[in-house]
Amino acid sequence: MPKIATPSAFDVAYWFLQYAEKKQFFIEDEKLHHLLFLAQIIYMQRHGSEILFPSMFIATEKGFLEPNLLKVFAQGHPYMPNIKINDKTASFLEQIWNKYANLPLLDLRSTVIQSQAFQSCYDKKNLIAVDMQQIAELFTPENEKTPTSRIRMSQHGPVMISQWKPRKVNKQD
């Protein structure tokens, strides 16, 4: 049996929610699920047989979701007292937060969906419970390239955003 760093996915979810509130940052439910998934996978990759929290993820068109949290948070976030997590785990969660929380939701989703791990287990017709050990072996978010152009939503629909490149101007005397 693997060692567990925190007692449940709810503890980690509420840690992220409390941290976001402290930073005056709104965190969407989908982004929360992506952060939970990335935290779980990266923790497993770094700590071998130890897992961050006991859970089950399913592969959906939006990425990997934790179905119990999805159901509980469907009508909003229920009250839960302040979560206390040990310093080692809290430090790890802060690293995950600093690396991924400021990414736009679409970028975070594409980081997950475009991974080999997601492609190997997603089935459009069926919900599939994910084997986390297999996913931990396949998933490598650190090695993925960051796109130079991004798609954003405007009031008129999707638009392509790319890095600004100034025009060269010939200098005449």
C-alpha positions in Angstrom: 0.0 0.0 0.0 1.3 3.4 -0.9 1.9 6.1 1.8 -0.6 9.0 1.6 0.5 12.6 2.3 -3.1 14.0 3.0 -6.2 12.2 4.1 -8.5 13.2 1.1 -8.8 15.1 -2.1 -11.1 17.5 -0.2 -8.2 18.6 2.0 -6.0 19.5 -1.0 -8.9 21.1 -2.9 -9.8 23.3 0.1 -6.1 24.1 0.6 -6.0 25.4 -3.0 -9.3 27.3 -2.5 -8.0 28.9 0.8 -4.7 29.8 -0.8 -6.5 31.4 -3.8 -8.7 33.4 -1.4 -5.6 34.5 0.5 -4.1 35.7 -2.8 -7.4 37.3 -3.8 -7.6 35.0 -6.8 -10.7 33.4 -8.2 -10.3 29.8 -9.1 -12.7 28.1 -11.4 -13.8 24.5 -10.6 -12.3 23.2 -13.8 -9.0 24.8 -13.0 -9.2 23.4 -9.5 -9.5 19.9 -11.0 -6.5 20.5 -13.3 -4.5 21.7 -10.3 -5.5 18.6 -8.3 -4.6 16.3 -11.1 -1.2 17.9 -11.8 -0.4 18.0 -8.0 -1.3 14.3 -7.7 0.8 13.2 -10.7 3.8 15.4 -10.0 3.8 14.3 -6.4 3.7 10.6 -7.5 6.6 11.3 -9.9 8.7 12.9 -7.3 8.0 10.6 -4.4 7.8 7.2 -6.0 5.4 5.0 -4.1 3.8 7.8 -2.1 0.6 9.6 -3.3 -0.6 13.0 -2.4 -4.2 12.0 -1.6 -6.5 9.0 -2.2 -8.6 9.6 -5.2 -9.9 8.4 -8.5 -9.8 10.5 -11.7 -11.9 10.1 -14.8 -10.9 11.2 -18.3 -13.5 13.6 -19.9 -13.4 16.0 -22.8 -12.2 18.7 -20.4 -9.3 16.6 -19.0 -9.0 14.6 -15.8 -11.7 15.2 -13.2 -12.1 13.9 -9.7 -15.8 12.7 -9.8 -16.5 13.0 -6.0 -15.4 16.6 -5.9 -17.2 17.3 -9.1 -20.5 16.1 -7.5 -20.0 17.8 -4.2 -19.0 21.2 -5.8 -21.8 21.1 -8.4 -23.9 23.4 -6.3 -21.1 25.6 -5.1 -18.4 25.1 -2.5 -19.7 23.7 0.8 -18.3 25.2 4.0 -15.2 23.5 5.4 -13.1 24.7 8.3 -9.5 25.8 7.7 -7.4 23.0 6.4 -4.1 22.2 8.1 -1.5 20.4 5.9 2.0 19.6 7.0 4.8 22.0 5.9 6.4 19.7 3.4 3.1 19.1 1.6 2.1 22.8 1.8 5.4 23.7 0.2 4.8 21.3 -2.6 1.3 22.6 -3.2 2.7 26.2 -3.3 5.1 25.1 -6.0 2.2 23.6 -8.0 0.2 26.8 -7.5 3.1 29.1 -8.5 3.7 27.1 -11.7 0.2 26.4 -12.9 -2.5 28.6 -11.2 -1.7 31.8 -13.1 -2.0 30.0 -16.5 -5.3 30.8 -18.3 -7.8 28.0 -18.1 -7.5 27.1 -21.8 -3.7 26.8 -21.6 -4.0 24.6 -18.5 -6.6 22.5 -20.2 -4.4 22.1 -23.3 -1.4 21.1 -21.1 -3.5 18.2 -19.8 -5.4 17.3 -22.9 -2.5 17.3 -25.3 -0.4 15.1 -23.1 0.3 11.5 -24.1 -1.2 10.3 -20.9 -4.6 11.8 -21.7 -4.5 10.6 -25.3 -3.8 7.1 -24.2 -6.9 6.8 -21.9 -9.6 9.2 -23.2 -12.6 7.6 -24.8 -15.4 9.9 -26.2 -18.1 7.3 -25.6 -17.2 6.1 -22.1 -16.1 7.5 -18.8 -12.9 5.7 -17.8 -11.3 5.5 -14.4 -7.7 6.3 -14.8 -4.8 4.1 -13.6 -2.7 6.8 -11.8 0.5 4.8 -11.8 0.3 4.4 -15.6 -0.6 8.1 -16.1 2.3 9.2 -13.8 4.7 7.3 -16.1 3.3 8.9 -19.2 2.6 12.4 -18.1 5.5 15.0 -18.4 4.2 18.6 -18.1 7.7 20.0 -17.5 8.9 18.8 -20.9 6.0 20.1 -23.0 6.6 23.1 -25.1 4.7 26.3 -24.4 2.9 27.5 -27.5 4.1 30.8 -29.0 0.6 31.7 -30.0 -2.6 31.3 -27.9 -6.3 31.2 -28.6 -8.4 33.5 -26.4 -12.1 34.2 -26.4 -13.4 37.7 -27.3 -17.0 38.9 -27.5 -16.9 37.8 -31.2 -15.5 34.3 -30.6 -12.0 32.8 -30.6 -9.0 35.0 -31.6 -5.4 34.1 -32.0 -3.0 35.9 -29.8 0.7 35.9 -30.7 3.8 37.7 -29.5 4.1 41.3 -30.8 6.9 41.7 -33.3 7.6 45.4 -34.1 8.0 46.4 -37.7 11.5 47.3 -38.8 11.8 50.9 -39.9 14.5 52.1 -42.2 16.3 55.1 -40.7 16.7 57.8 -43.3 18.9 60.9 -42.7 
